[in-house]
Amino acid sequence: MHHRTSRRTLLAATAATAAAAATGVVAVPGTAQASGTSTDSRLKRLIARMSLEEKVGQLFVMRVYGHSATAPDQADIDANLDEIGVRTAAELIARYHVGGIIYFTWAHNTRDPHQIADLSNGIQRAALAQPTPLPLLISTDQEHGIVCRVGEPATLMPGAMALGAGGSRSDARTAARIAGAELAALGINQNYAPDADVNVNPANPVIGVRSFGSDPQSVAGLVAAQVKGYQSAQVASTAKHFPGHGDTSTDSHTGLPSIQHTREQWAELDAPPFRAAVAAGIDSIMTAHIVVPALDPSEDPATLSRPILTGILREELGYDGVVVTDSLGMEGVRTKYGDERVPVLALQAGVDQLLNPPDLSVAWNAVLAAVKSGEISEARIEESILRILRLKSKLGLFRDPYVTRRGVDRTVGVKEHLATADRIAERTTTLLAHTGRLLPLSRRTHRNVLVVGADPASPSGTTGPPTTTLAAAFEELGFRATALPTGTAPSPATIDQAVTAAAGKDAVVVGTYGVTATSSQRTLVAALAATGVPVICLAIRNPYDIAHLTGTGYAASLATYSWTDVELRAAVRVIAGRARPKGRLPVPVRRADAPEQTLYPVGFGLSY
């Protein structure tokens, strides 16, 4: 028999050789490395041989443009030169010795599964070619729902609030296990999920449906379940955003939010999911660019707060894993201090990884200068480097950081994963209101369906405008469906067009998005209901829309918690009776005209 050495074997041997050269220990592919004090001893010897520049670099996780580590498109080379001063990911690693790279869709890192895997391999190859060969943590924000960086043909799961509506820890764990397995197959070994924020503010502009819900204990259980799911797939999970971003009315991307919870309120509302994550063995925790005066009277952002990150997270919660900042390019962390001070203050506060600074040269040199001047001790940054290298060792990156296209094909977007996503999504759709016996729609009596509504910017889990996706799902079930996008602010002419299109139809489905008391979406629903054609409202993001639709005459109202394909298709199956509505509200919906009164409580949900 002829034996052929596989590409994976060669790559594993390369990684093993590099690891052996770095640590003085032979790493045998397929053999688990020792843990505990023996691993720490080897890692500390490795750290002792690193230059100061290499040590500083390990603290940074940076963006880079391009689909390839060495040969990106010219436009991406230009963007890299403009923003980072390098041409490629390989040059970024060689110059700054970064410990991690984060993937973004807009940076053209995530075109298709094979390309992502090749990019990951190229990055690791460049890292292991350095004087001190160290594999990289490759990360992304794959929360699912409205925040995804890797789209189809990867499996897209329901988002956090949808899982909260499903209420199943088993489903949450399964979703994370599948998501983690697919990320791992792509060479992405650190995911910035799950979101551990407790969304108690319906007006929250940045968290909302990214949270599992408003009940701290329910959120805690689902967070812990997802941590276990990711761990089973050998992907580092990240609970965010500590100490809790759920009660803000300001977006920390554009401003500095302030949370006025007392210390007792924080312990009751915000802390439980993070405590649960720590108890579950969370690999990393992301900081929030928020001010919590009760936790730190200095009113520094939590990312820069030693009382919060060291005093509470490290000492009170007993967490000794990796602490990563939210993006240092966000305005919330830049309002009080300059970009050259932010990374230094973050490290002094207790941070380990500095994520995506706006100007890497400024941030990197600021940390280097702070260590050289003695403002930050070299021992202090070595503490963070040890945590980072422990995580890399735990994930098996010293043994073999590479992936294969065959592994991608066997794992990413396979039928079993897609079918599981569909089943989970069906258990999340929530029926909030239903008059008469309209649902489930029958093809005999309501075959001709008009789909109108909002067409927000598409997350990675969508193939087109929500109206198009909904109409296609109805068609697949044997209905005749017409799609007519009307937008989030339909004009009188657009509303008239929709009313005309409703003539002769048996039912109208309206996808709503961010309805307010003055929203013309409300006018659209009322005008369609006035035609006598039964109207089904489908809140495709926040379940709070129904509070502003009272009196419009709709016949039924449902919530999907996202407009990704998997959730929209599930909602159509529920409307058509192919699945029963099982979701229950994970947040309360309060009256629009009297917010102190609850219209639909947590746990509410109808069936038929």
C-alpha positions as CSV (number, residue, x, y, z in Angstrom):
1,M,0.0,0.0,0.0
2,H,1.3,3.4,-0.9
3,H,1.1,6.0,1.9
4,R,0.7,9.6,1.1
5,T,1.4,12.3,3.7
6,S,-1.6,14.6,4.0
7,R,-1.5,18.3,3.9
8,R,-2.8,18.4,7.5
9,T,0.0,16.1,8.7
10,L,2.6,18.3,7.1
11,L,1.0,21.4,8.6
12,A,0.7,19.8,12.0
13,A,4.4,18.8,11.9
14,T,5.3,22.4,11.1
15,A,3.3,23.6,14.1
16,A,4.7,21.0,16.3
17,T,8.3,21.9,15.3
18,A,7.6,25.5,15.9
19,A,6.1,24.8,19.3
20,A,9.0,22.6,20.2
21,A,11.4,25.3,19.2
22,A,9.5,27.9,21.2
23,T,9.0,25.9,24.4
24,G,11.7,23.4,24.4
25,V,9.1,20.6,24.6
26,V,8.3,18.3,21.7
27,A,4.6,18.7,20.8
28,V,3.3,15.5,19.3
29,P,0.2,15.9,17.0
30,G,-2.8,14.2,18.5
31,T,-1.4,14.1,22.0
32,A,-2.9,16.4,24.6
33,Q,-0.4,18.7,26.3
34,A,0.1,18.6,30.0
35,S,-1.8,21.2,32.0
36,G,-1.4,23.1,35.2
37,T,2.0,23.9,36.7
38,S,4.0,22.0,34.1
39,T,2.4,24.0,31.3
40,D,2.9,27.2,33.2
41,S,6.5,26.4,33.7
42,R,7.0,25.9,29.9
43,L,5.1,29.0,29.0
44,K,7.1,31.1,31.5
45,R,10.3,29.8,30.0
46,L,9.0,30.8,26.6
47,I,8.0,34.3,27.9
48,A,11.5,34.8,29.4
49,R,13.0,34.3,25.9
50,M,10.7,36.8,24.2
51,S,11.9,40.3,23.5
52,L,10.0,43.3,25.0
53,E,8.6,44.1,21.6
54,E,7.3,40.6,21.2
55,K,5.7,40.7,24.7
56,V,3.9,44.0,23.9
57,G,2.7,42.6,20.6
58,Q,1.1,39.6,22.3
59,L,-1.3,42.0,24.1
60,F,-2.9,43.3,20.9
61,V,-5.7,41.9,18.7
62,M,-5.9,43.8,15.5
63,R,-8.1,44.1,12.4
64,V,-6.5,43.7,9.0
65,Y,-8.0,44.0,5.5
66,G,-8.0,41.3,2.9
67,H,-9.0,37.7,2.1
68,S,-5.4,36.5,2.1
69,A,-2.6,36.8,4.6
70,T,0.0,37.5,1.9
71,A,-1.8,38.5,-1.3
72,P,-4.9,40.6,-0.6
73,D,-6.6,42.7,-3.3
74,Q,-5.0,46.1,-4.0
75,A,-7.8,48.0,-2.4
76,D,-7.2,46.1,0.8
77,I,-3.4,46.7,0.6
78,D,-4.2,50.4,0.3
79,A,-6.5,50.3,3.3
80,N,-3.9,48.4,5.4
81,L,-1.2,51.0,4.4
82,D,-3.5,53.8,5.3
83,E,-4.7,52.5,8.7
84,I,-1.9,50.3,9.9
85,G,1.2,51.1,7.9
86,V,1.6,47.5,6.6
87,R,0.5,45.8,3.4
88,T,-0.7,42.5,4.6
89,A,-1.6,40.4,7.6
90,A,1.8,38.7,7.4
91,E,3.5,42.1,7.5
92,L,1.3,43.1,10.5
93,I,2.5,40.0,12.4
94,A,6.1,40.6,11.5
95,R,6.1,44.3,12.5
96,Y,4.0,44.3,15.6
97,H,4.1,40.6,16.8
98,V,0.4,40.8,17.5
99,G,-1.1,38.0,19.6
100,G,-4.4,37.9,17.7
101,I,-6.3,39.0,14.7
102,I,-10.1,39.8,14.5
103,Y,-12.1,39.0,11.3
104,F,-14.7,41.4,10.0
105,T,-17.0,41.2,7.0
106,W,-16.3,44.8,6.0
107,A,-12.5,44.0,6.1
108,H,-13.2,41.3,3.5
109,N,-11.9,38.5,5.8
110,T,-15.0,36.3,5.5
111,R,-15.9,35.8,1.8
112,D,-16.5,32.1,1.8
113,P,-15.6,29.1,4.0
114,H,-12.6,27.9,2.0
115,Q,-11.2,31.4,1.8
116,I,-11.6,31.9,5.5
117,A,-9.8,28.6,6.3
118,D,-7.0,29.6,3.9
119,L,-6.7,33.0,5.5
120,S,-6.5,31.5,8.9
121,N,-3.8,29.1,7.8
122,G,-1.8,31.9,6.2
123,I,-2.0,33.9,9.3
124,Q,-0.8,31.0,11.5
125,R,2.0,30.2,9.0
126,A,3.2,33.8,9.2
127,A,3.1,33.7,13.0
128,L,5.1,30.5,13.2
129,A,7.7,31.9,10.8
130,Q,8.6,34.7,13.3
131,P,11.8,34.5,15.5
132,T,9.7,33.5,18.4
133,P,7.0,31.3,16.7
134,L,3.7,31.8,18.5
135,P,0.3,30.8,17.1
136,L,-2.4,33.5,17.0
137,L,-5.8,33.7,18.5
138,I,-8.1,34.4,15.6
139,S,-11.4,36.0,16.7
140,T,-14.7,37.3,15.4
141,D,-18.1,38.5,16.6
142,Q,-20.3,35.5,15.7
143,E,-23.2,36.1,18.1
144,H,-25.8,34.9,15.6
145,G,-29.0,36.8,15.1
146,I,-28.3,40.4,14.1
147,V,-24.5,40.2,14.7
148,C,-22.7,37.8,12.5
149,R,-19.4,38.0,10.6
150,V,-19.6,34.6,8.8
151,G,-22.7,34.2,6.7
152,E,-24.1,31.5,4.5
153,P,-23.3,28.7,3.7
154,A,-22.3,28.5,7.3
155,T,-25.1,27.5,9.7
156,L,-26.8,30.6,11.1
157,M,-28.5,30.1,14.5
158,P,-31.2,32.1,16.2
159,G,-29.8,35.0,18.1
160,A,-29.7,35.4,21.9
161,M,-33.1,36.9,22.5
162,A,-34.7,34.3,20.3
163,L,-33.0,31.6,22.3
164,G,-34.2,33.4,25.4
165,A,-37.8,33.1,24.0
166,G,-37.2,29.4,23.4
167,G,-36.1,29.1,27.0
168,S,-34.1,25.9,26.5
169,R,-30.6,25.6,27.9
170,S,-30.2,22.5,25.8
171,D,-31.0,24.4,22.6
172,A,-28.6,27.2,23.7
173,R,-25.8,24.7,24.3
174,T,-26.5,22.9,21.0
175,A,-26.5,26.2,19.1
176,A,-23.1,27.1,20.6
177,R,-21.7,23.7,20.0
178,I,-22.6,23.8,16.3
179,A,-21.5,27.4,15.9
180,G,-18.2,26.6,17.6
181,A,-17.5,23.6,15.5
182,E,-18.0,25.6,12.3
183,L,-15.8,28.4,13.6
184,A,-13.1,26.0,14.6
185,A,-13.2,24.4,11.1
186,L,-12.6,27.8,9.7
187,G,-9.6,28.4,11.9
188,I,-11.4,30.9,14.1
189,N,-10.6,29.9,17.7
190,Q,-12.0,32.8,19.8
191,N,-15.6,33.9,19.5
192,Y,-16.8,37.1,21.1
193,A,-20.0,35.5,22.3
194,P,-22.3,35.0,24.3
195,D,-23.7,38.3,25.2
196,A,-24.2,38.3,29.0
197,D,-25.9,41.6,29.3
198,V,-29.4,41.7,30.9
199,N,-31.5,43.9,28.7
200,V,-33.8,45.8,31.1
201,N,-34.0,48.9,29.0
202,P,-36.4,48.6,26.0
203,A,-34.7,51.8,24.5
204,N,-31.2,50.2,24.6
205,P,-29.8,51.1,21.2
206,V,-26.8,48.7,21.2
207,I,-27.8,45.5,23.0
208,G,-31.5,44.8,22.7
209,V,-32.1,41.4,21.0
210,R,-28.3,40.6,21.4
211,S,-29.3,39.8,25.0
212,F,-31.0,36.6,26.1
213,G,-33.6,38.7,28.0
214,S,-34.4,40.8,31.1
215,D,-34.4,38.1,33.8
216,P,-30.9,37.8,35.3
217,Q,-31.3,34.1,36.3
218,S,-32.6,33.1,32.9
219,V,-29.9,34.9,31.2
220,A,-27.3,33.4,33.5
221,G,-28.5,29.9,32.7
222,L,-28.4,30.4,29.0
223,V,-24.9,32.1,29.1
224,A,-23.5,29.1,31.0
225,A,-25.1,26.7,28.6
226,Q,-23.5,28.5,25.6
227,V,-20.1,28.6,27.4
228,K,-20.3,24.8,27.7
229,G,-21.3,24.5,24.1
230,Y,-18.4,26.5,22.8
231,Q,-16.0,24.7,25.1
232,S,-17.1,21.3,23.7
233,A,-16.1,22.6,20.2
234,Q,-12.6,23.8,21.4
235,V,-13.4,27.4,20.7
236,A,-12.9,30.1,23.3
237,S,-16.1,31.9,24.3
238,T,-16.3,35.4,25.6
239,A,-18.9,36.8,27.9
240,K,-19.6,40.4,27.3
241,H,-19.9,43.3,28.2
242,F,-18.6,43.5,31.8
243,P,-19.9,44.8,34.1
244,G,-23.2,44.8,32.2
245,H,-24.4,46.9,29.2
246,G,-28.1,46.1,29.5
247,D,-29.5,49.3,30.9
248,T,-28.1,52.0,28.6
249,S,-29.8,54.5,26.4
250,T,-26.5,55.5,24.7
251,D,-24.6,53.5,22.2
252,S,-21.0,53.1,23.4
253,H,-19.9,53.1,19.7
254,T,-20.8,56.7,19.6
255,G,-20.8,58.0,23.2
256,L,-20.0,57.1,26.8
257,P,-23.1,55.5,28.5
258,S,-23.6,55.9,32.2
259,I,-25.5,53.3,34.2
260,Q,-27.0,54.5,37.5
261,H,-27.6,51.1,39.1
262,T,-26.7,51.0,42.8
263,R,-24.1,48.5,44.0
264,E,-27.0,46.3,45.2
265,Q,-28.9,46.6,41.9
266,W,-25.8,45.7,39.9
267,A,-25.3,42.6,42.1
268,E,-28.9,41.6,41.5
269,L,-29.4,42.5,37.9
270,D,-26.1,42.6,36.0
271,A,-23.8,40.3,37.9
272,P,-25.5,36.9,37.8
273,P,-24.7,36.0,34.1
274,F,-21.0,36.9,34.6
275,R,-20.9,34.9,37.8
276,A,-22.4,32.0,35.9
277,A,-19.9,32.4,33.1
278,V,-17.0,32.3,35.5
279,A,-18.4,29.2,37.2
280,A,-18.8,27.5,33.8
281,G,-15.1,28.2,33.1
282,I,-15.4,31.0,30.6
283,D,-12.2,31.5,28.6
284,S,-12.4,35.3,28.2
285,I,-14.5,38.2,29.3
286,M,-15.0,41.4,27.3
287,T,-15.1,44.8,29.0
288,A,-17.8,47.5,28.4
289,H,-17.1,51.2,27.6
290,I,-19.6,52.3,30.2
291,V,-19.5,54.4,33.4
292,V,-21.0,52.8,36.6
293,P,-20.5,55.4,39.3
294,A,-21.6,53.0,42.0
295,L,-18.8,50.7,41.1
296,D,-16.1,53.3,40.4
297,P,-16.7,56.9,41.7
298,S,-13.9,58.2,39.3
299,E,-16.4,57.6,36.5
300,D,-13.7,56.1,34.3
301,P,-15.1,53.7,31.6
302,A,-15.2,50.2,33.0
303,T,-12.5,49.2,30.4
304,L,-10.1,51.6,32.2
305,S,-11.3,51.0,35.8
306,R,-9.1,49.1,38.2
307,P,-11.9,48.9,40.8
308,I,-14.2,47.2,38.3
309,L,-11.8,44.9,36.5
310,T,-9.4,44.0,39.2
311,G,-11.4,44.7,42.3
312,I,-14.7,43.2,41.2
313,L,-14.0,40.9,38.3
314,R,-10.7,39.4,39.4
315,E,-10.9,39.6,43.2
316,E,-14.7,39.4,44.0
317,L,-15.8,37.1,41.2
318,G,-12.5,35.1,41.3
319,Y,-11.9,35.3,37.5
320,D,-8.3,34.6,36.3
321,G,-8.9,34.1,32.6
322,V,-8.3,36.5,29.7
323,V,-9.9,39.9,29.9
324,V,-10.3,41.6,26.5
325,T,-11.4,45.1,25.8
326,D,-14.2,46.0,23.6
327,S,-12.9,47.7,20.5
328,L,-10.6,50.6,21.4
329,G,-11.9,52.4,18.3
330,M,-15.3,53.0,19.9
331,E,-16.1,56.5,21.1
332,G,-17.1,55.3,24.6
333,V,-13.5,54.6,25.6
334,R,-12.0,57.6,23.8
335,T,-14.1,60.4,25.3
336,K,-12.0,61.0,28.5
337,Y,-8.4,60.0,27.4
338,G,-6.3,60.1,24.3
339,D,-5.6,57.1,22.2
340,E,-2.0,56.9,23.5
341,R,-3.3,56.7,27.2
342,V,-6.2,54.3,26.7
343,P,-4.2,51.1,26.2
344,V,-1.9,51.9,29.1
345,L,-4.8,52.6,31.5
346,A,-6.5,49.5,30.3
347,L,-3.5,47.3,31.2
348,Q,-3.2,49.1,34.6
349,A,-6.9,48.3,35.2
350,G,-6.4,44.6,34.7
351,V,-7.0,44.0,30.9
352,D,-5.0,41.3,29.1
353,Q,-6.0,41.8,25.4
354,L,-6.2,45.2,23.7
355,L,-8.7,44.9,20.9
356,N,-8.6,46.8,17.6
357,P,-7.1,50.2,18.5
358,P,-7.8,52.9,16.0
359,D,-4.1,53.5,15.4
360,L,-2.0,50.4,16.2
361,S,1.3,52.3,16.0
362,V,0.2,54.9,18.6
363,A,-1.2,52.2,21.0
364,W,1.7,49.7,20.6
365,N,4.4,52.4,21.1
366,A,2.5,53.8,24.1
367,V,2.6,50.5,25.8
368,L,6.2,49.9,24.9
369,A,7.2,53.3,26.3
370,A,5.1,52.7,29.5
371,V,7.1,49.5,30.2
372,K,10.4,51.1,29.4
373,S,9.7,54.0,31.7
374,G,8.5,51.8,34.5
375,E,4.9,53.1,34.4
376,I,3.9,49.5,33.7
377,S,6.2,46.8,35.0
378,E,7.4,44.1,32.7
379,A,6.1,41.6,35.3
380,R,2.6,43.1,34.9
381,I,2.4,42.5,31.2
382,E,3.9,39.0,31.6
383,E,0.9,38.2,33.8
384,S,-1.3,39.0,30.8
385,I,0.9,37.2,28.4
386,L,0.8,34.0,30.5
387,R,-3.0,34.1,30.5
388,I,-3.1,34.6,26.7
389,L,-0.6,31.7,26.2
390,R,-2.5,29.5,28.6
391,L,-5.6,30.0,26.4
392,K,-3.6,29.2,23.2
393,S,-2.3,26.1,24.8
394,K,-5.7,25.0,26.1
395,L,-7.1,25.4,22.5
396,G,-4.3,23.2,21.2
397,L,-2.8,25.9,19.1
398,F,0.8,25.0,20.0
399,R,0.1,21.5,18.9
400,D,-1.6,22.3,15.6
401,P,-3.2,25.7,14.6
402,Y,-4.1,24.7,11.1
403,V,-7.3,23.6,9.4
404,T,-8.1,21.9,6.1
405,R,-10.6,22.4,3.4
406,R,-11.8,18.9,3.9
407,G,-12.6,19.7,7.5
408,V,-14.5,22.8,6.3
409,D,-16.6,20.6,3.8
410,R,-17.3,18.1,6.5
411,T,-18.4,20.6,9.1
412,V,-19.6,24.0,7.8
413,G,-23.2,24.3,6.8
414,V,-23.8,20.6,6.7
415,K,-27.4,19.3,6.5
416,E,-27.5,18.1,10.1
417,H,-26.5,21.5,11.4
418,L,-29.0,23.4,9.2
419,A,-31.8,21.1,10.2
420,T,-31.0,21.6,13.9
421,A,-31.0,25.4,13.4
422,D,-34.4,25.2,11.8
423,R,-35.8,23.1,14.7
424,I,-34.4,25.4,17.3
425,A,-35.8,28.5,15.5
426,E,-39.3,27.0,15.4
427,R,-39.2,26.8,19.2
428,T,-38.4,30.6,19.5
429,T,-41.2,32.2,17.4
430,T,-43.6,33.9,19.8
431,L,-47.3,34.5,19.2
432,L,-48.3,37.6,21.1
433,A,-51.9,38.4,19.8
434,H,-54.5,36.4,17.8
435,T,-58.1,37.4,17.2
436,G,-60.5,34.9,15.7
437,R,-59.3,31.7,14.1
438,L,-57.0,33.1,11.4
439,L,-54.0,31.1,12.3
440,P,-52.7,28.8,11.2
441,L,-53.2,30.0,7.6
442,S,-54.6,27.4,5.3
443,R,-53.7,27.2,1.7
444,R,-57.4,26.5,1.0
445,T,-58.7,29.7,2.5
446,H,-55.7,32.0,2.5
447,R,-53.6,30.9,-0.3
448,N,-52.7,34.4,-1.8
449,V,-50.5,36.3,0.6
450,L,-49.0,39.7,0.3
451,V,-45.8,40.4,2.3
452,V,-44.9,44.0,3.0
453,G,-42.8,45.8,5.5
454,A,-39.4,46.9,6.7
455,D,-36.2,46.2,4.8
456,P,-33.4,47.0,7.2
457,A,-29.7,46.5,6.4
458,S,-29.1,42.8,6.1
459,P,-27.0,40.9,8.7
460,S,-24.8,38.1,7.4
461,G,-27.5,35.6,8.1
462,T,-29.8,36.9,5.4
463,T,-30.0,36.3,1.7
464,G,-32.1,39.4,0.8
465,P,-34.7,41.8,2.1
466,P,-37.0,40.3,4.8
467,T,-40.1,40.6,2.5
468,T,-38.4,38.6,-0.2
469,T,-37.3,35.9,2.3
470,L,-40.7,35.7,3.8
471,A,-42.4,35.5,0.5
472,A,-40.1,32.7,-0.7
473,A,-40.8,30.8,2.5
474,F,-44.5,31.0,1.8
475,E,-44.0,29.8,-1.8
476,E,-42.0,26.8,-0.6
477,L,-45.0,25.8,1.5
478,G,-47.4,26.0,-1.4
479,F,-48.8,29.5,-1.0
480,R,-48.8,32.2,-3.6
481,A,-46.9,35.1,-2.2
482,T,-46.0,38.6,-3.4
483,A,-43.3,40.7,-1.8
484,L,-43.5,44.5,-1.6
485,P,-40.8,46.2,0.5
486,T,-42.2,49.3,2.1
487,G,-39.3,50.3,4.4
488,T,-39.1,51.4,8.0
489,A,-40.7,54.8,7.2
490,P,-43.3,54.2,4.4
491,S,-44.5,57.3,2.6
492,P,-48.2,58.0,1.9
493,A,-47.6,56.9,-1.7
494,T,-46.0,53.7,-0.6
495,I,-48.8,53.0,1.8
496,D,-51.3,53.6,-1.0
497,Q,-49.3,51.2,-3.2
498,A,-49.5,48.5,-0.5
499,V,-53.2,49.0,-0.1
500,T,-53.7,48.6,-3.8
501,A,-51.5,45.4,-3.8
502,A,-53.7,44.0,-1.0
503,A,-56.8,43.9,-3.2
504,G,-57.7,40.3,-3.9
505,K,-55.3,38.9,-1.4
506,D,-56.3,36.5,1.3
507,A,-53.9,37.7,4.0
508,V,-51.2,40.4,4.4
509,V,-48.0,39.9,6.5
510,V,-46.4,43.1,7.7
511,G,-42.8,42.9,8.8
512,T,-42.3,45.7,11.4
513,Y,-39.1,47.1,12.7
514,G,-38.7,49.7,15.4
515,V,-42.2,51.0,15.5
516,T,-42.8,54.1,17.5
517,A,-46.0,56.1,18.4
518,T,-45.4,58.4,15.4
519,S,-44.1,55.8,13.0
520,S,-45.7,55.6,9.6
521,Q,-45.4,51.8,9.9
522,R,-48.3,52.1,12.3
523,T,-50.2,54.0,9.6
524,L,-49.4,51.2,7.1
525,V,-50.8,48.5,9.4
526,A,-54.0,50.5,10.0
527,A,-54.5,51.2,6.3
528,L,-54.0,47.6,5.3
529,A,-56.4,46.4,8.1
530,A,-59.0,48.8,6.9
531,T,-59.2,47.0,3.5
532,G,-60.8,44.0,5.3
533,V,-57.9,41.7,4.4
534,P,-56.6,40.0,7.6
535,V,-53.2,41.5,8.7
536,I,-50.5,39.6,10.5
537,C,-47.8,41.7,12.1
538,L,-44.4,40.2,12.4
539,A,-41.9,42.1,14.6
540,I,-38.6,41.2,12.9
541,R,-36.3,42.7,15.6
542,N,-37.6,44.1,18.9
543,P,-40.8,42.5,20.3
544,Y,-41.7,45.9,21.7
545,D,-43.3,46.9,18.3
546,I,-46.7,45.5,19.4
547,A,-47.0,48.1,22.1
548,H,-47.3,50.8,19.4
549,L,-49.7,48.9,17.2
550,T,-52.7,48.9,19.5
551,G,-55.9,49.9,17.7
552,T,-54.5,49.4,14.2
553,G,-56.8,46.4,13.6
554,Y,-54.3,43.6,13.0
555,A,-55.5,40.0,13.4
556,A,-52.4,38.5,14.7
557,S,-49.0,39.6,16.0
558,L,-45.8,37.5,16.3
559,A,-42.1,38.2,17.2
560,T,-39.0,36.6,15.6
561,Y,-36.3,38.7,17.4
562,S,-34.2,38.9,14.2
563,W,-34.6,39.1,10.4
564,T,-32.1,36.4,9.6
565,D,-33.3,33.7,7.2
566,V,-33.5,30.9,9.8
567,E,-35.8,32.9,12.0
568,L,-38.0,34.3,9.2
569,R,-38.5,30.9,7.7
570,A,-39.4,29.5,11.1
571,A,-42.0,32.2,11.6
572,V,-43.6,31.4,8.2
573,R,-43.8,27.7,9.2
574,V,-45.5,28.8,12.4
575,I,-47.9,31.0,10.6
576,A,-48.7,28.2,8.1
577,G,-49.2,25.6,10.9
578,R,-46.1,23.5,10.0
579,A,-44.9,24.3,13.5
580,R,-46.6,25.4,16.7
581,P,-45.7,28.7,18.3
582,K,-43.7,27.8,21.4
583,G,-41.7,31.0,22.2
584,R,-42.4,33.0,25.4
585,L,-41.4,36.6,25.9
586,P,-37.9,36.9,27.5
587,V,-38.6,40.6,28.1
588,P,-41.7,42.5,29.2
589,V,-43.6,44.6,26.7
590,R,-44.9,47.7,28.4
591,R,-47.7,50.0,27.3
592,A,-46.6,52.7,25.0
593,D,-48.9,55.3,26.6
594,A,-48.2,54.1,30.2
595,P,-44.7,52.5,30.5
596,E,-45.2,51.8,34.1
597,Q,-47.8,49.2,33.1
598,T,-47.0,45.9,31.6
599,L,-48.9,44.9,28.5
600,Y,-47.3,41.5,28.1
601,P,-45.2,40.0,30.9
602,V,-42.1,37.9,30.7
603,G,-43.1,34.4,29.9
604,F,-46.2,35.4,27.8
605,G,-46.9,33.6,24.6
606,L,-50.0,32.2,22.9
607,S,-50.5,29.0,21.0
608,Y,-53.2,27.5,18.8
